[in-house]
Amino acid sequence: MSNTYETLNSVLVTLFNDVLGIEEKALITEEFKDISVTDMHIIEAVGIQEPKKMSEIAKLLGITMGTLTTGINGLVKKGYVVRNRSEKDRRIVYASLTPKGLSAYAHHMQFHKNMIDSIMQDLTDEEAVVLTKTFTRLEDFFSQLKAPQDAETL
């Protein structure tokens, strides 16, 4: 195996092992100590546009409606999210962020901006294109592995 292969493998393994802990330390500040990184990702999926259907949020996150409902219930109790039923179809439930939720969303987006700015600061335009292509391939690889029809190839 080449040194480049071993280095890349080591960097990816370390990155994947550390990313959640690092993100938690960066995201869960004194202001947002009552929520988890998972909660923050739900807040991100709810987003700042018009209210989103619960089913859309669950699909975005790749989780069941039951799991999402549990997460949203906690965020509603903590004042980050509000739920409203559709006027036209009472079976449809929408979620949207409260001012507190919008503040958490902005904090999370700032973390991501800082992360991307740090990665991009010394890259040429060509290097940025190659890096983006590389991470897109990695994302595609993981997407294929989590697809139900490919579960037996794990």
N, C-alpha and C positions, 0 to 999 in steps of 0.2 A: 504494500500500500504506500502511496505517496505521502509525503509530509503534508501537502495541501489537503488531501483527503482526511488525514488524521486530525489536522487542525480544525477543519470545517466541522467534522463530526463532534469534536470536543466543544467547540463554540456553540453549536446547536443544542447539544445535550445540556450544557451549563445554562444557556439562555432559557430553554424550556423549563428546566428545574427551578430557576430563579424568578421567572417573569411574574408569577402570581404574587409571590412575597414582596417583590420590589414594587409592583403596582399597588399592592395594599398599603405599603408604607407611604407611598407618594400620594395616594388618593384619600386615604382615611385620616384626615386631619382632625384637629380638635373640633372644628365646626361640623364635621361629618362623621364623628366617632360612633354614631348610633346606626350606621349602615355598613354593609359588607361590600366587597368588590363585586360580588354577584348582584347585590342591590344596585350598585352603580351601573352595572351593565344593563340591568332592566331599565333604569332611568335613561340610559343612552338609547336603548331600543324604543322607548316611548317617544323620545325626541322632542323637538321644540316646534314642530309644524303643527298642523291641526290634530285633534285627538285621533288616536289610532285604535282600531279594533283589537280586542284582546287576542283574537285568533291571528292577526297579523304580527303582533309582538311575539307570540309563542313561536310562530314559524321563523321569524327573523332570528330568534335566539336558539332555535333547534330544540325546544323543550315542549313538554306536554302542557295542555291547558291547566291541568291540576297543579303542576309545578309552578306555572306562572301565577295562577290564582293565589297560591300560598305566598309567593314573593310580593305580589301587588298588595295583598291584604296587609302585610307588614309595612309596606311603604305608605299605604293610606293611613294606617294608625300613627305613623311617625310624621305625617304631614308633607310627604314628598309628591304624592300622586293623588288625583281624584278620579273616580269612576262615574260614568254617566251612561244610562241606558238610551238607546236610540228611540227617538220619538216615533219613527215609522215602524220599527220592529223591536219590540221590547226584549227579544232574545239576544240582540246585539248589544254588547257592552264596550264602551270606549274608555280609554285611559288617557289622561293628560297630566302634565306636570304643574304643580303649584309653584308659587314664587320660590319656595324653599327647594323644590325639585329642579327648577331652572338654575338656581345657584349651584347645586351639585353638578348638574349637567355642564355648566360653564367651567367648573373646576376640573371635571374629567377631561373635557376637550382641551383645556390648557395643558394638562399632563401629556396628552397625545401630541399636541403641537410642539411642546418642548422636546419630546422624544424624536419626532420626525425632524425637527430643526437640528438636533444634535447629530443625527445620522447624516443629514444632507449637507452640513456646513462645509465639509472639505471635498465634496464630490463634484466632479465636472458633470455637465449635462449628460454626456455619454455614459458615465459611470452610474448616474441616477437611473437612466433607462435600463441598464443591465441589472442593477439591484432590484428594480421594480419587477422586471421580467423573472428574475430568480425567485423572489418571494411569491410571485403569482404562481410559478411552477410548484413551489412548496405547498401553497394553499390548495392547488389542484390535487396534489398527491394526497393530502389529508382528507380532502372532500371525497375522493374516490375510496379511501379506506373506511370512511364512516358510512358510505352508502350501503343500505341493507343487502343488495345483491352481491356486494363484494365482501361481506362480513367473513366468509369462509377463507378469504385470502390473507386474513390477519394472522 
